């Protein structure tokens, strides 16, 4: 199983979006634009709480991209700062 631990930063966002583009290419029988990036089975975002507003915006953007590409997106709540 190919899993992306998504943190809404630059690197994980780039990998998620490249995977979405590869999924689109596969669905349309085209050459993968990013052959070294897998089509992930799931992209997982763990919300630790107290994140800046841009993290939520970035996570929502990637969630929508994954839904369009038919890549499973899972969000977990782990209120680290409330414990």
Secondary structure, 3 states (H helix, E strand, C coil): CCEEEECCCHHHHHHHHHHHHHHHHHHCCCCCCCCCCCCCCEEEEEECCCCCHHHHHHHHHHHHHHHHHCCEEEEEECCHHHC
